[in-house]
Amino acid sequence: MMKKTSRKICSYIALALSMVILFTACSAGTKVQETQKQDAIDEQKLGEVDNTELSCTLSISCKTLADHIELCAENKRQCVPEDGWILKPSRITFSEGESVYDVLLRACKDIYRIHFEASFTPVYDSVYVEGINNLYEFDAGNLSGWMYKVNDWFPNYGCSKYILKDGDVVCWEYTCDLGNDVGGGFDESKNENEEPLEVEPEIGITEKTNPKLNDALERTADYLLKTVPSPSAGSVGGDWIIIGLSKSGYSVPDGYYDKYYQTVEKQVTDLKGVLHTKKYTEYSRTVIAINALGKDPGNVAGYNLLTPLGDFDKTIWQGLNGPIWALMAFDSGNYDDPINEDAEVQGTRQLYIDEILSKQLSDGGWCLSAKSKDDAADPDITAMALCALAKYKGQGNVSKAIEEALTCLSKLQDEDGGYSSFGIKNCESAAQVLAALSYLGISTDDERFVKNGNSVLDNLLSFEVNGGGFAHVNSDGNGYKGGEVNQMATEQAFYALVAARNADNK
């Protein structure tokens, strides 16, 4: 299951770096004019502040990009001020209960007239800032995008969830290196002011000894059908629901799958077959969903959605997610390796297998943002890699890599049977590992994956919410309410439960 490329990278990174939006270049003349007006505007606003009002200091910087302008896309370099300041530290008033996003929106749209684009992200129940001053994610490589910090701390949740306090200092910074170049790379020691997340697991449930697996499947299927009566083309509320339901054998209302396919056809037609210019996982996920319906991804409204995955360089550009999900897309229907006449390097199964293996870390796992072989593995991307490689364990080097990865996942497992991604115990990590074990035909009772009597399935079921659905976390913290239904968590849990049930029935 695809996370937040890094989901499963911690939430603030996923929010800052999980989506790419098509855009137009900025007007250099407009930006210069705005810069010239800024000091006068700042003075005016500072003079208007009433001492009884709440206020914060807001700044927007792309200094890292200015210092490394060679990393920036050529058509965007005119958008980068020489000194890196898009907005120098400025005092902004706000009302009680307003968020970091509220202040940024008002500053950009109403006060300083700075280009700004954002959208709501259901996965994280928060707003994602796509672009500021026409600088977007990926404009400086596949680890670039916007991040924010408050009082020198980078929250690992969305900006619309951070409620401001009087005197807060808010800085938006453009990173070219997943936060490492602006002091926002993940470090557990920097999160000491966060409340630890405690998970109270449900004890002793396994697919062989307890019927709760099938019961949870039925409840979750009912919940998904009620909350998403008309699935759309896309990740959340669409593709993964279709994949899970079609593989579950659960009955759906007449026309349910047809409505989904029609939305896919419309999307493909509207986009003229180009689902994304950089995130080729969009093609992979759609191919898997289309195949699950028994349809042909080679002819969707006249477009072959497998062909883009035949471009090796473009598929791997976004990182490990690219080859992992391309391989799974090919294998979803045992499709031939597609031929892409425009590709410099033809993408094949073996090339994608080799690419995944080349990124394996010294500890046996994988990590989306790894800089060296000695970096620590993340359970989510490690589990995804195992799902992709499972079919090829007959290859000696693949078999060795799988065993090393399983040893790594066993060591990463928490005492409650679950998994933590970037220090946060969560449902999706457990779901990914359960899916991987199922793909490999490994029982959740395997002693390597039972801690204190708790299996990964036990832990996953502990996130189920009364009334249907699954929570992202079981305890309050990091911008999330413990025990609250989360759509992405629910869809990933359902997918994993279906995989476990189907593997157990083989």
C-alpha positions, 0 to 999 in steps of 0.5 A, a space after each residue: 500500500 502506498 503511503 505518504 512516500 512517504 507516509 510513512 515518513 513522518 506526517 510533516 514530511 508527507 504533507 510537505 512532499 507528497 503531491 506535485 501540482 502543475 503550475 505556471 511560471 511566475 512573473 519576475 516583474 511582479 515579484 520585484 515590485 512586491 519586494 520593493 513594496 514590502 518594507 513599506 508594507 511591513 512598517 504600515 502593518 507594524 504600526 497598525 497592531 493593537 497591543 491587545 491583539 494577538 500577533 505572530 511573526 511570519 517569514 517565507 524563505 527560499 535561501 537554501 534554493 538561492 544558495 544552490 540555484 543550480 538545483 532549481 528548474 531553469 524556468 523557475 529561477 526567476 522566482 528565487 530572490 537573490 537574498 532568498 527572502 520572499 517575505 522578511 520577518 513581518 508581524 501579523 495579527 490573528 484571532 484566537 483559534 487561528 492556525 499557521 495556515 490561516 495566517 499564511 493565507 491572509 498574508 499571501 492573499 490579502 496583505 502582500 499579494 504573494 502567489 500562493 496555492 494550497 489544497 486540503 489533503 484527506 489523508 492527513 485531514 489538513 491543508 497541504 501548501 503546494 506552492 508559494 511565489 510559484 515555487 513548488 514541490 520538486 522544482 529543485 529535485 525529488 526531495 524539495 518542497 515547502 516546510 514550516 517551523 514554529 519557534 524553531 520547531 518543525 511540527 510533524 503535522 499539517 499547518 492547518 492543525 497548528 493553532 497559534 499562540 501570541 508571540 509565535 514565530 512562524 517560518 516557511 522554508 523551502 527545502 531541497 533535501 527533505 528538510 535536512 538542509 533547513 534543520 527540519 530533518 527528522 531527529 527524535 531528540 528534536 521532538 522532546 516536547 511532543 507527548 509520546 504515543 501510547 498504544 493499548 493493543 488488543 491481546 491474543 487475536 490471530 487469523 487462525 484462532 479468532 474470527 475477528 479477522 473476517 468480522 473486521 473485514 465485513 465491518 470495514 467493507 460496510 463502512 467504506 461502502 457507506 462513506 464512499 458511495 461513489 468512488 473517484 479516480 485517485 488514491 484516497 476514496 477511490 483506487 484503494 477501495 476498489 482494489 480492496 473490495 474487488 479482492 475481498 469478494 464482498 458484495 457491492 451495490 449494482 453499478 459501483 465498479 462501473 461508476 468508478 471506471 467511468 470516473 477513471 475514463 473521464 480523468 484519463 480523457 481530460 488529462 489526455 492520458 498524462 496522469 502525472 508528469 513526475 509521480 509515475 505511481 499514479 499510473 501504477 496505482 491506476 493500473 492495479 485498480 483497473 486490473 482488479 476490475 478485470 478491465 484492460 489498463 492498456 486501453 482506457 479511453 484509448 490510452 495505454 496506462 502501462 506505456 509510461 511505466 516503460 520509461 525507466 528514468 522517469 519511473 524511478 525519478 520520484 524514488 523507491 516508490 517508483 520501481 516498487 509500484 511499477 513492478 507490482 503494476 506489471 505483475 497485477 495482470 502478468 503484463 508484458 514489459 511495456 515498450 515506451 518509444 520515447 524512453 532513453 532506457 526501457 523499464 523492465 521487470 528486471 531493471 526495477 528489481 535491480 533498482 530496488 535491491 540496489 537501495 537496500 540498506 545495511 540493516 536489511 531494510 529500505 528507507 525512502 529518504 536514505 542518503 547512505 547505506 547506513 541510514 535506518 530503515 523505515 518499516 513502511 517502505 521496507 514492507 512495500 519493497 517486500 510485496 514487490 519482490 515476493 514473486 521473485 524470491 526464486 532469484 538468489 539475490 532477491 531471496 537473500 534480500 528478502 531474508 535480510 529485510 524480514 530480519 530487519 522488520 522483526 527487529 523493528 517490531 514494537 513490544 505491542 506487535 506494531 510498528 513505528 514510522 519516524 517515532 510514531 506508532 500508527 495503523 498504516 505501518 502495521 498494515 504494510 507489514 501485514 500485507 508483506 507477510 501475506 504476500 510472502 506466505 508468512 503466518 502472523 504467528 511466525 515467532 519472528 513477528 510475535 512480541 510479548 504474545 502480540 502479532 502484527 495482526 493483533 496490533 492492526 485490529 487494535 486501531 479499529 474504531 467502534 462503528 467502523 473504520 480505523 484510526 491513524 493513531 490510538 493516542 492523541 498527539 502530533 495533530 491527531 486525535 487518538 481513536 478517530 477514524 482516518 480514511 487512509 488508515 481505514 483503506 490501508 487496513 482493509 487492503 492488508 486484512 484482505 491480503 491476510 484473509 486471502 493468504 490464510 485461505 490458500 
